[in-house]
Amino acid sequence: MKKSLFVSLCFTLMSTSLNSYKVLAQTMPPILAKEDFSVKIKDQSVALGDSWIPDIACKIDVPMEGRFTGEVTFDGTNYKFFQHQRAGLEIFSSNLWWDKAERSVDDYIVSQITLTAEDFATPRGVHVGSTREEMNNAYGIGQVDNDSGEQWITYALGKKALSFEIKGGNVVKITMNYDNGSSE
């Protein structure tokens, strides 16, 4: 009788522990990885930090030479940014951190990717048109910011940010970029 009670008690404790773990696993946000800051365009993966080279620009059908958009300050240093775009896609290249990464001042990297068309999806399958629920299922709850009538939900990994603009319960824009610590 005592052995039966002991086994029953052990089973109850294990069952409770497993159910608690299941609830905890469902409420914990998925962990971001380097791959979350990339997009596949015409079978070509483009990620934050990739070298901006003619081969990539050609493969994704955007001009190599972009439009100069200005200088942005990161870590107390100004870096040059250029915009390259086609319908539904904007890529910003910059010489970001050239001085800290032992690159030439003229070596540019992908510094921002903005998606505004359903044709492109994140590695977790979220695209323009996805519901907020689909985005939450893929990434967790995220940091919500309401600014000037726009609602953005952001996820961060180090200095990288993945942001989704939400309107009417759906994703209308996706941006992957480096955070320079500015609120602008």
Residue pairs with C-beta under 8 A, 6 or more apart in sequence:
28 140
29 139
29 140
29 141
29 142
29 155
30 124
30 138
30 139
30 140
32 139
32 155
32 156
32 157
32 160
32 162
33 157
34 47
34 157
35 47
35 123
36 122
36 123
36 124
36 155
36 157
36 162
37 47
37 48
37 49
37 113
37 157
37 160
37 162
37 176
38 45
38 46
38 47
38 48
38 113
38 123
38 176
39 45
39 46
39 47
39 113
39 115
39 120
39 121
39 122
39 123
39 176
40 46
40 120
40 121
40 123
41 59
41 60
41 89
41 120
42 59
42 60
42 61
43 59
44 56
44 59
44 60
46 56
46 60
46 91
46 110
46 113
47 110
48 109
48 110
48 111
48 112
48 113
48 160
48 176
48 177
48 178
49 109
49 110
50 56
50 109
50 110
51 107
51 108
51 109
51 110
52 64
52 91
52 93
52 108
52 109
52 110
54 64
57 63
57 64
57 84
58 64
60 86
60 89
60 91
61 86
62 84
62 85
62 86
62 89
62 91
63 84
64 84
65 82
66 82
66 83
66 84
66 85
66 91
66 92
66 93
67 82
67 83
67 84
68 80
68 81
68 82
69 81
69 82
69 83
69 92
70 80
70 81
71 78
71 79
71 80
71 81
72 78
72 79
72 81
72 94
72 180
73 79
73 180
73 182
74 96
74 97
74 178
74 180
74 181
75 97
75 100
75 180
77 99
79 94
79 95
79 96
79 97
79 98
80 94
80 95
81 92
81 93
81 94
81 111
81 112
82 92
82 93
82 94
82 108
83 90
83 91
83 92
84 90
84 91
84 92
84 93
85 91
87 117
88 115
88 116
88 117
88 118
88 119
88 120
88 128
89 113
89 114
89 115
89 116
89 117
89 120
90 112
90 113
90 114
90 116
91 110
91 112
91 113
91 114
92 110
92 111
92 112
92 113
92 114
92 177
93 108
93 109
93 110
93 111
94 108
94 109
94 111
95 103
95 105
95 106
95 107
95 108
95 109
96 109
96 111
96 178
97 103
98 104
98 105
98 107
99 105
111 177
111 178
112 175
112 176
112 177
112 178
113 175
113 176
113 177
114 173
114 174
114 175
114 176
115 127
115 128
115 173
115 174
115 175
116 128
116 172
116 173
117 128
118 127
118 128
118 129
119 127
120 127
120 128
120 174
121 127
122 138
122 162
122 174
124 138
124 139
125 134
125 138
126 134
126 135
126 138
126 139
126 164
126 171
126 174
127 171
127 174
128 171
128 172
128 173
128 174
129 170
129 171
130 170
130 171
131 169
131 170
131 171
132 153
132 166
132 169
132 170
132 171
135 142
135 153
135 164
135 166
135 171
136 142
139 155
139 162
140 155
141 153
142 153
142 154
142 155
142 164
143 153
143 154
143 155
143 156
144 151
144 152
144 153
145 151
145 152
145 153
145 154
146 152
150 165
150 167
151 165
151 166
151 167
152 163
152 164
152 165
152 166
153 163
153 164
153 166
154 161
154 162
154 163
154 164
155 161
155 162
155 163
156 162
156 179
159 178
159 179
160 176
160 177
160 178
160 179
161 175
161 176
161 177
161 178
161 179
162 174
162 175
162 176
163 174
163 175
163 176
163 177
164 171
164 173
164 174
165 171
165 172
165 173
165 174
165 175
166 172
